Amino acid sequence: SQKTIMARRYDSSTTTFSPEGRLHQVEYAIEAINNAGTCVGILASDGIVMASERRVTSGLLAPAKTSEKTYKLSGHAACNVAGLTADANILIDRVRLRAGQYQYQYQEPIPMEQLVEYVCDYKQYFTQFGGLRPFGVAFLFAGYDEHYGFQLYQSDPSGNYSGWKATVIGANNQAGKSLLKSEYKKTEGTGGDDEGKIPTVQEALQLAVKVLNKTMDGTAASVEKMELFTLTRKDNKKDCVHHILTESEAQAVVDAVAAEAASSGDS
Amino acid sequence: PKPFYAQQQDPTTLNGGSVLAMAGDGCVALAVDMRFGSGLQMVNVMSRHVLRPHPNVMVAFTGLEGDVLSLKQALHAQVESKIRRSVLNSAKRKISPRTLASLTSHILYNRRQSPYFVEPLVVGLEPEPCQDGSLTYKPFLCACDVIGAQSKSGEFVCAGVASKSLYGTAEAAWRPGLKREELAQVCGKAFLAALERDSLSGYGAKLYVISSDRTIEIDLACRDD
C-alpha cells in the first residue's frame, strides 16, 4: 500500500536517492548484467587474457563476422562486454573516437586510465541527470601503456571503475571470483616469497578456461561456447597484438585444462 | 639607409621538395627527394614524408613542411579510425588507393578557406576481381592540388617545386608495359634528371616500387646541392 507506492517513486527516477541512500535504477542495471554471458579478465606477466562465454541463442543465426564480446578500442586497448550489446555499441563508438582524438592531438596513445575514466564519466552522467536510464553494460578493459604497462580495469553502470589483477563479470561472477582468489597467485612452495608467481599468458589462458568451466552452469565448456582473447606486445611495437584464439588453439587450451584436472583429481 | 623588409615567401615553395610517381605493368613506382630547406638555405637531408597504411598504398606529401605534418597526422587519424576496428581479422582491413584519395581530397577541401599548402600524391595498387574470382592489381595514381582536386592518370603524376621539369622528363621517359625493374630505372632516371637542375630539390632520392607481392626501397644519389 503506502510503502510500496513510496518505493516505486524512488525507483523510477534514476537521479533520486532512495530513503536508504541507494540509486535503485543503477542497481537494477547491475542486476541485468548478472544475467549476461560471463567474462573473465586475467592480468598476466607478459600480457592480458580475456575469456568470455559465447551464448548461441539459435542455430538459425548467421555465422558471426565480428565478435559480440570482444572489441578493439585502439592499437593498444581492447574490451570485453557483459550486458546489453546495443548499449555497449554506443559507448564503444565514443571511446574509439576519444582514443583516436587523443592520439591525433598528442601523437601518443591514450593512457589506459584516462580511456577508462572517459567511458565511466559518460556512464555516470546518466545516473545524475536528465531522467534517462543508465547503460546496462559492464566492461573489462585491457590495455598497455608506457606508464604502467599492462592493465586490467572493470567498470559497471554506476560509472565506477577499478583496476584488477583478475576479475569476472556477468553470470556466476561470484563463483568465478572465488576460484580466481585461490588460483591466481600460487606460492611456489617456499615460505619467504609471499608474492607468489603471476601467471604467464599461457597459464592465464588455462586459468580462464577453468573459471569458465565453473561459471558455465557446470556443463563442460566447449570451444564453440567460449571466446579466448589475448593482448600481448611484440618487439616493443607501438601497437599491441590483439588475438582471438582460433578453434584449434582454443581446443589445445581446453585439452590442457582437462588433462590437468584428470591427472590431479579433485583437491 | 633604407630599412630591409623581409618579404613573405611563397609557402608552397619555401621548404622545397618534389615527388614523382609512375605506373608500370601491375606495379607502381614512387620517387621522393630528400631536401628540407628554408628558401635557398638547406636545413636537413631527410626523406619526404610518406604515409603507408599498408604495403599496397602510399601517400607522398610535398609543400610547406608544417602543413605536411598536420595533413599527414589528420589523414593518419582518419585512416586508423576506419580500418583498425576489428579484432577477428587481425590482419588489418585494407583501404584501397581510390578510397584514400577521396578521403585526402575531402580533408583538403574542408580547409577550402585557409588551405593546407600541401600537394599529396596518392599511389598504389587497386585490387580488381577477375572473372575467375582471383584478384589482379591495377596501378592507381592520383595527384591532388592544395584544395583537393584529384588528377588521376594511368601513366605518371608529379608534384613539388620541380614539377614543371618533372612533367617534361616523365613524359619523355615513360612508356607503357614497364616491368618492375625497368620501371624503377625509368622513374629514377626521370626524377633525378629534373632534380639536378632544380635548386630547391635534391640531396638524394628514395624510390619505392610497389608490386602485389612486395615493395622495394632504393636509395638514389645525385648532386648534393
Interface residues (C-beta under 8 A of the other chain):
Chain A: K65 T66 S67 T70 Y71 K72 S74 G75 A78 R96 L97 G100 Q101 Q103 Y104 Q107 F229 V241 H242 H243 I244
Chain B: Q73 A74 H76 A77 E80 S81 R84 R85 S86 V87 L88 S90
